[in-house]
Amino acid sequence: MKKTPLLNIALSRVIASLGHGDVLMIVDAGMPIPPGVELIDLALTRGVPDFVAVLDVVLSEMQVESHVLAREMIDFKPPALHALETLQGDGHLGSQSWVSHEELKILSARAKAIVRTGECQPYSNVALVAGVVF
């Protein structure tokens, strides 16, 4: 059995396969998934698992160089925003970029995979860009 927190086989496989610059998205339950992009659907019911819990586990295994958020988060202020700001301040998310929600949906088409959570707070989405550990 793995010693790290991430137990989901599909998510562990995708993170292990990421190369420098690859995109992995963690999204709320309402984010559309583009055709051809792998979906790792963790959603069980409203709020389970929540965005922050999934992000924390992903960050336990993934080296992040940068991340992209939708500007609409600033106005709506979902709980995920506070967690992202804290992680950004702690240096866990690399550089930060802001785009419109529509642009984030376009970016999702080039994601290696999208992880759907049970989060039901609008705009609780992030595109994580893989870095390297050396």
Backbone as a chain_set.jsonl record, in Angstrom:
{"seq": "MKKTPLLNIALSRVIASLGHGDVLMIVDAGMPIPPGVELIDLALTRGVPDFVAVLDVVLSEMQVESHVLAREMIDFKPPALHALETLQGDGHLGSQSWVSHEELKILSARAKAIVRTGECQPYSNVALVAGVVF", "coords": {"N": [[0.844, -1.183, 0.0], [0.434, 2.28, -0.706], [2.419, 4.89, 0.77], [2.025, 7.571, 0.676], [-0.508, 10.214, 0.811], [-2.337, 10.047, -1.38], [-4.583, 7.835, -2.701], [-6.187, 7.146, -4.857], [-6.201, 5.363, -7.768], [-6.334, 6.093, -10.544], [-5.879, 8.887, -10.46], [-3.368, 9.008, -9.228], [-1.85, 7.693, -11.192], [-2.08, 9.515, -13.361], [-0.807, 11.819, -12.309], [1.766, 10.799, -11.949], [2.448, 10.531, -14.587], [2.774, 13.068, -15.606], [4.504, 15.585, -17.4], [6.924, 18.271, -17.635], [5.236, 21.285, -17.821], [2.788, 20.165, -18.504], [-0.781, 20.143, -18.014], [-2.972, 19.832, -15.314], [-6.213, 19.798, -14.209], [-8.285, 20.79, -11.495], [-11.583, 20.733, -10.668], [-14.878, 22.172, -10.055], [-18.155, 20.692, -9.502], [-19.723, 21.525, -11.623], [-18.242, 22.234, -13.863], [-17.741, 22.068, -17.343], [-16.577, 19.243, -19.226], [-14.241, 18.918, -21.702], [-14.511, 17.168, -24.865], [-12.506, 14.279, -25.298], [-10.652, 14.799, -23.281], [-9.222, 13.327, -20.463], [-11.251, 12.337, -17.79], [-11.261, 12.311, -14.355], [-13.388, 11.387, -12.164], [-14.299, 12.266, -9.102], [-16.474, 13.048, -7.698], [-19.021, 12.504, -5.367], [-21.337, 13.331, -4.023], [-23.15, 16.412, -3.418], [-20.686, 18.623, -2.526], [-18.885, 16.67, -1.681], [-16.118, 14.861, -2.667], [-14.74, 17.896, -1.314], [-13.355, 20.795, -2.993], [-10.953, 21.83, -1.811], [-9.95, 19.71, -0.229], [-9.32, 17.817, -2.201], [-7.423, 19.269, -3.705], [-5.377, 19.581, -1.766], [-4.488, 16.911, -1.438], [-3.639, 16.289, -4.043], [-1.518, 18.116, -4.278], [0.261, 16.943, -2.55], [1.636, 15.155, -4.054], [2.214, 16.268, -6.525], [4.393, 18.351, -8.375], [4.165, 21.722, -8.756], [4.431, 24.288, -11.083], [3.134, 26.578, -11.923], [-0.106, 28.189, -11.841], [-3.515, 28.614, -12.98], [-6.311, 30.689, -12.708], [-9.82, 31.586, -12.722], [-10.92, 34.896, -13.228], [-13.412, 35.538, -12.225], [-13.584, 34.368, -9.771], [-12.635, 36.21, -7.945], [-14.688, 38.064, -7.538], [-16.837, 36.404, -6.738], [-15.802, 34.922, -4.608], [-15.427, 32.104, -3.589], [-15.017, 29.511, -1.047], [-12.745, 28.086, -1.799], [-11.011, 29.983, -2.817], [-9.702, 31.299, -0.682], [-8.139, 29.189, 0.324], [-6.499, 28.711, -1.908], [-5.151, 31.174, -2.059], [-3.702, 31.088, 0.339], [-2.055, 28.815, -0.09], [-0.67, 29.772, -2.307], [0.714, 31.909, -1.154], [2.376, 30.454, 0.499], [4.068, 29.327, -1.297], [3.443, 26.994, -2.706], [2.166, 26.801, -5.139], [3.44, 27.963, -7.269], [3.841, 30.453, -9.857], [1.123, 32.736, -10.544], [-1.714, 33.07, -12.668], [-4.401, 34.913, -14.118], [-7.433, 34.496, -15.836], [-10.377, 34.876, -17.879], [-13.427, 33.102, -17.016], [-14.43, 31.825, -19.249], [-12.104, 31.646, -20.825], [-10.652, 29.919, -19.213], [-12.152, 27.609, -19.512], [-11.598, 27.102, -22.199], [-8.839, 26.614, -22.007], [-8.987, 24.236, -20.605], [-9.302, 22.279, -22.508], [-6.794, 21.49, -23.292], [-5.803, 20.145, -21.165], [-4.157, 17.451, -19.518], [-5.575, 15.834, -17.885], [-8.706, 16.073, -16.129], [-9.883, 16.638, -12.934], [-12.774, 16.022, -11.375], [-14.513, 17.349, -8.692], [-16.783, 17.157, -5.869], [-17.476, 19.686, -5.324], [-19.624, 22.465, -4.99], [-19.541, 25.195, -5.185], [-19.541, 27.969, -7.193], [-17.03, 28.652, -9.693], [-14.886, 27.351, -8.527], [-12.281, 26.288, -9.51], [-9.175, 25.222, -10.849], [-6.297, 25.384, -12.883], [-3.517, 23.495, -12.904], [-0.144, 23.732, -13.572], [2.383, 21.58, -14.41], [5.528, 21.317, -12.832], [9.056, 20.749, -12.433], [11.114, 18.645, -10.359], [13.756, 19.121, -10.167]], "CA": [[0.0, 0.0, 0.0], [1.187, 3.525, -0.787], [2.64, 5.632, 2.014], [1.585, 8.948, 0.501], [-1.952, 10.332, 1.039], [-3.161, 9.8, -2.556], [-4.88, 6.421, -2.901], [-6.928, 6.944, -6.088], [-5.295, 4.795, -8.774], [-6.333, 6.891, -11.776], [-5.25, 10.181, -10.199], [-1.951, 8.744, -8.991], [-1.26, 7.389, -12.495], [-1.978, 10.739, -14.15], [0.234, 12.682, -11.736], [3.056, 10.181, -12.257], [2.727, 10.657, -16.021], [2.912, 14.471, -16.006], [5.793, 16.15, -17.763], [7.035, 19.709, -17.425], [4.306, 22.071, -18.622], [1.474, 19.53, -18.636], [-1.829, 20.769, -17.213], [-3.954, 19.026, -14.596], [-7.214, 20.69, -13.638], [-9.189, 20.364, -10.428], [-12.748, 21.555, -10.969], [-16.118, 21.959, -9.324], [-19.066, 19.714, -10.107], [-20.412, 22.066, -12.78], [-17.346, 22.58, -14.974], [-17.862, 21.137, -18.468], [-15.379, 18.482, -19.571], [-14.147, 18.871, -23.163], [-14.339, 15.841, -25.456], [-11.142, 13.818, -25.472], [-9.822, 15.017, -22.093], [-9.505, 12.313, -19.444], [-11.968, 12.778, -16.597], [-11.18, 11.522, -13.126], [-14.576, 11.889, -11.477], [-14.301, 11.91, -7.685], [-17.704, 13.557, -7.099], [-19.944, 11.527, -4.791], [-22.569, 14.063, -3.751], [-22.843, 17.838, -3.273], [-19.676, 18.972, -1.537], [-18.031, 15.549, -1.302], [-15.161, 15.593, -1.838], [-14.678, 19.314, -1.621], [-12.226, 21.247, -3.805], [-9.727, 22.007, -1.023], [-9.435, 18.39, 0.161], [-8.701, 17.213, -3.386], [-6.223, 20.044, -4.0], [-4.339, 19.246, -0.783], [-3.934, 15.586, -1.729], [-2.901, 16.392, -5.306], [-0.258, 18.822, -4.03], [1.18, 16.07, -1.817], [2.391, 14.368, -5.027], [2.483, 16.983, -7.778], [5.219, 19.557, -8.381], [3.44, 22.738, -9.519], [5.234, 25.438, -11.506], [2.241, 27.729, -11.982], [-1.522, 27.834, -11.872], [-4.389, 29.563, -13.646], [-7.623, 30.815, -12.077], [-10.776, 32.478, -13.382], [-11.088, 36.192, -12.543], [-14.717, 35.561, -11.563], [-13.389, 33.953, -8.371], [-12.383, 37.396, -7.126], [-15.977, 38.638, -7.169], [-17.7, 35.426, -6.067], [-15.089, 34.52, -3.388], [-15.74, 30.78, -3.025], [-14.052, 29.104, -0.018], [-11.515, 27.625, -2.435], [-10.115, 31.114, -3.064], [-8.862, 31.501, 0.499], [-7.147, 28.105, 0.356], [-5.545, 28.96, -2.99], [-4.32, 32.322, -1.664], [-2.778, 30.613, 1.374], [-1.068, 27.949, -0.746], [0.149, 30.654, -3.139], [1.604, 32.614, -0.235], [3.345, 29.491, 1.027], [4.932, 28.905, -2.388], [3.107, 25.648, -3.187], [1.469, 26.827, -6.42], [4.208, 28.671, -8.282], [3.29, 31.74, -10.291], [-0.33, 32.754, -10.69], [-2.289, 33.796, -13.798], [-5.85, 35.062, -14.083], [-8.096, 34.594, -17.127], [-11.829, 34.789, -17.705], [-13.921, 31.732, -16.878], [-14.514, 31.275, -20.608], [-10.743, 31.287, -21.238], [-10.271, 28.731, -18.437], [-12.805, 26.475, -20.171], [-10.819, 26.829, -23.418], [-7.594, 25.999, -21.539], [-9.256, 22.869, -20.144], [-9.213, 21.352, -23.645], [-5.428, 20.987, -23.424], [-5.411, 19.465, -19.928], [-3.891, 16.008, -19.61], [-6.726, 15.238, -17.211], [-9.506, 16.956, -15.289], [-10.372, 15.97, -11.728], [-14.03, 16.642, -10.94], [-14.822, 17.192, -7.273], [-18.189, 17.375, -5.552], [-17.617, 21.096, -4.941], [-20.76, 23.143, -5.622], [-19.347, 26.645, -5.134], [-19.112, 28.372, -8.54], [-15.677, 29.121, -10.001], [-13.881, 26.612, -7.741], [-11.542, 25.571, -10.532], [-7.782, 25.644, -11.021], [-5.444, 24.653, -13.82], [-2.177, 23.363, -12.337], [0.87, 23.464, -14.596], [3.404, 20.753, -13.784], [6.925, 21.74, -12.823], [10.009, 19.655, -12.26], [11.678, 18.641, -9.008], [15.191, 19.378, -10.215]], "C": [[0.885, 1.242, 0.0], [1.308, 4.194, 0.577], [2.161, 7.073, 1.908], [0.066, 9.019, 0.61], [-2.828, 9.924, -0.147], [-3.335, 8.306, -2.8], [-5.589, 6.138, -4.216], [-5.978, 6.528, -7.208], [-5.201, 5.682, -10.014], [-5.627, 8.228, -11.573], [-3.752, 10.022, -9.948], [-1.217, 8.474, -10.303], [-1.061, 8.65, -13.325], [-0.873, 11.643, -13.609], [1.618, 12.113, -12.05], [3.437, 10.354, -13.724], [2.965, 12.095, -16.479], [4.351, 14.818, -16.345], [5.763, 17.652, -17.539], [6.105, 20.461, -18.379], [2.947, 21.443, -18.843], [0.491, 20.165, -17.655], [-2.734, 19.702, -16.609], [-4.932, 20.005, -13.968], [-7.974, 20.012, -12.519], [-10.377, 21.308, -10.528], [-13.934, 21.225, -10.071], [-17.041, 21.035, -10.106], [-19.73, 20.215, -11.385], [-19.547, 22.362, -13.988], [-17.528, 21.584, -16.116], [-16.519, 20.476, -18.783], [-15.311, 18.387, -21.091], [-13.995, 17.438, -23.673], [-12.857, 15.509, -25.593], [-10.213, 14.038, -24.288], [-10.218, 13.988, -21.044], [-10.178, 12.949, -18.238], [-11.719, 11.793, -15.472], [-12.276, 12.084, -12.228], [-14.592, 11.372, -10.04], [-15.599, 12.302, -7.001], [-18.601, 12.418, -6.626], [-21.313, 12.129, -4.575], [-22.177, 15.517, -3.576], [-21.828, 18.059, -2.146], [-18.707, 17.866, -1.161], [-17.441, 14.904, -2.548], [-15.135, 17.065, -2.25], [-13.377, 19.645, -2.359], [-10.929, 21.258, -3.006], [-9.124, 20.664, -0.621], [-8.725, 17.724, -1.017], [-7.407, 17.943, -3.728], [-5.083, 19.688, -3.044], [-3.684, 17.901, -1.087], [-3.129, 15.613, -3.03], [-1.547, 17.055, -5.072], [0.733, 17.995, -3.219], [2.057, 15.256, -2.773], [2.824, 15.136, -6.257], [3.351, 18.21, -7.553], [4.545, 20.575, -9.296], [4.357, 23.923, -9.807], [4.405, 26.721, -11.525], [0.807, 27.24, -11.976], [-2.331, 28.969, -12.479], [-5.763, 29.5, -12.987], [-8.511, 31.725, -12.908], [-10.944, 33.75, -12.56], [-12.412, 36.27, -11.79], [-14.629, 35.11, -10.106], [-13.247, 35.157, -7.451], [-13.697, 38.005, -6.655], [-16.829, 37.675, -6.352], [-17.127, 34.98, -4.719], [-15.536, 33.17, -2.806], [-14.695, 30.422, -1.962], [-12.718, 28.63, -0.601], [-10.52, 28.765, -2.631], [-9.191, 31.357, -1.885], [-7.77, 30.434, 0.576], [-6.082, 28.312, -0.715], [-4.614, 30.122, -2.656], [-3.29, 31.908, -0.62], [-1.68, 29.751, 0.764], [-0.136, 28.762, -1.64], [1.169, 31.385, -2.272], [2.695, 31.723, 0.334], [4.272, 28.939, -0.049], [4.636, 27.534, -2.966], [2.521, 25.624, -4.596], [2.224, 27.552, -7.52], [3.561, 29.991, -8.658], [1.805, 31.605, -10.597], [-0.733, 33.577, -11.908], [-3.794, 33.831, -13.638], [-6.366, 35.211, -15.509], [-9.599, 34.621, -16.86], [-12.23, 33.31, -17.55], [-14.026, 31.058, -18.246], [-13.131, 30.847, -21.11], [-10.252, 30.051, -20.484], [-10.914, 27.478, -19.046], [-12.082, 26.112, -21.464], [-9.507, 26.135, -23.049], [-7.814, 24.54, -21.139], [-9.144, 21.845, -21.271], [-7.806, 20.815, -23.837], [-4.905, 20.33, -22.141], [-5.139, 17.99, -20.199], [-5.037, 15.246, -18.956], [-7.429, 16.326, -16.402], [-10.061, 16.132, -14.144], [-11.63, 16.708, -11.274], [-14.264, 16.308, -9.469], [-16.337, 17.301, -7.091], [-18.476, 18.816, -5.164], [-18.756, 21.752, -5.709], [-20.72, 24.652, -5.409], [-18.817, 27.079, -6.494], [-17.682, 28.908, -8.577], [-14.599, 28.478, -9.136], [-13.136, 25.678, -8.675], [-10.116, 26.109, -10.585], [-7.109, 24.761, -12.067], [-4.039, 24.661, -13.224], [-1.22, 22.983, -13.463], [2.031, 22.763, -13.917], [4.785, 21.396, -13.917], [7.818, 20.515, -12.763], [10.624, 19.758, -10.873], [13.174, 18.875, -9.007], [15.464, 20.714, -10.86]], "O": [[1.948, 1.261, 0.621], [0.422, 4.08, 1.424], [1.917, 7.726, 2.923], [-0.597, 7.986, 0.513], [-3.962, 9.493, 0.06], [-2.367, 7.595, -3.072], [-5.599, 4.99, -4.661], [-5.055, 7.267, -7.55], [-4.102, 5.985, -10.478], [-4.855, 8.654, -12.431], [-2.958, 10.836, -10.419], [-0.105, 8.959, -10.511], [-0.004, 8.841, -13.925], [-0.083, 12.179, -14.387], [2.538, 12.862, -12.38], [4.62, 10.325, -14.065], [3.326, 12.314, -17.635], [5.288, 14.4, -15.666], [4.708, 18.232, -17.285], [6.181, 20.289, -19.595], [2.034, 22.114, -19.324], [0.884, 20.66, -16.599], [-3.198, 18.794, -17.299], [-4.525, 20.936, -13.274], [-8.271, 18.819, -12.58], [-10.217, 22.528, -10.48], [-13.994, 20.177, -9.43], [-16.74, 20.647, -11.235], [-20.252, 19.412, -12.158], [-20.074, 22.71, -15.045], [-17.477, 20.375, -15.888], [-15.461, 21.085, -18.622], [-16.22, 17.838, -21.713], [-13.417, 16.593, -22.99], [-12.053, 16.366, -25.961], [-9.097, 13.521, -24.282], [-11.402, 13.797, -20.766], [-9.726, 13.975, -17.73], [-11.938, 10.591, -15.62], [-12.105, 13.133, -11.607], [-14.863, 10.197, -9.793], [-15.819, 11.936, -5.847], [-18.903, 11.492, -7.379], [-22.33, 11.517, -4.902], [-20.987, 15.835, -3.583], [-22.075, 17.731, -0.985], [-17.784, 18.107, -0.384], [-18.191, 14.44, -3.407], [-15.466, 17.42, -3.382], [-12.425, 18.864, -2.343], [-9.911, 20.748, -3.474], [-7.905, 20.5, -0.669], [-7.656, 17.136, -0.851], [-6.396, 17.301, -4.014], [-3.944, 19.512, -3.478], [-2.463, 17.769, -1.002], [-2.053, 15.021, -3.103], [-0.536, 16.603, -5.61], [1.924, 18.309, -3.198], [3.094, 14.729, -2.369], [3.724, 14.691, -6.97], [3.087, 19.013, -6.657], [4.371, 20.315, -10.487], [4.974, 24.486, -8.903], [4.895, 27.8, -11.193], [0.536, 26.044, -12.089], [-1.903, 30.123, -12.496], [-6.306, 28.424, -12.739], [-8.025, 32.533, -13.698], [-11.093, 33.691, -11.339], [-12.515, 37.004, -10.807], [-15.502, 35.433, -9.301], [-13.691, 35.121, -6.304], [-13.81, 38.417, -5.501], [-17.471, 38.08, -5.383], [-17.883, 34.691, -3.791], [-15.974, 33.106, -1.657], [-13.596, 30.975, -1.976], [-11.677, 28.764, 0.044], [-9.311, 28.537, -2.612], [-8.0, 31.599, -2.08], [-6.613, 30.744, 0.861], [-4.895, 28.11, -0.458], [-3.418, 30.06, -2.941], [-2.134, 32.327, -0.686], [-0.502, 29.938, 1.069], [1.058, 28.471, -1.72], [2.347, 31.467, -2.621], [3.802, 32.181, 0.617], [5.172, 28.158, 0.258], [5.484, 26.96, -3.648], [2.388, 24.554, -5.191], [1.684, 27.736, -8.61], [2.821, 30.577, -7.868], [1.301, 30.515, -10.87], [-0.172, 34.644, -12.159], [-4.396, 32.904, -13.095], [-5.802, 35.966, -16.301], [-10.034, 34.409, -15.728], [-11.477, 32.404, -17.905], [-13.746, 29.867, -18.383], [-13.001, 29.803, -21.75], [-9.525, 29.23, -21.043], [-10.293, 26.416, -19.09], [-11.967, 24.932, -21.792], [-9.108, 25.174, -23.706], [-6.927, 23.705, -21.316], [-8.914, 20.665, -21.01], [-7.632, 19.781, -24.482], [-3.723, 20.0, -22.038], [-5.816, 17.363, -21.015], [-5.421, 14.166, -19.403], [-6.84, 17.346, -16.043], [-10.636, 15.064, -14.352], [-11.568, 17.86, -10.845], [-14.218, 15.148, -9.06], [-17.074, 17.512, -8.054], [-19.581, 19.138, -4.726], [-18.849, 21.617, -6.929], [-21.758, 25.312, -5.449], [-17.758, 26.616, -6.917], [-17.201, 29.527, -7.628], [-13.499, 29.019, -9.027], [-13.319, 24.461, -8.649], [-9.883, 27.302, -10.39], [-7.331, 23.551, -12.12], [-3.441, 25.724, -13.061], [-1.462, 22.033, -14.208], [2.603, 23.285, -12.96], [5.149, 21.936, -14.961], [7.38, 19.392, -13.014], [10.652, 20.837, -10.281], [13.803, 18.833, -7.949], [16.622, 21.111, -10.992]]}, "num_chains": 1, "name": "protein.A"}
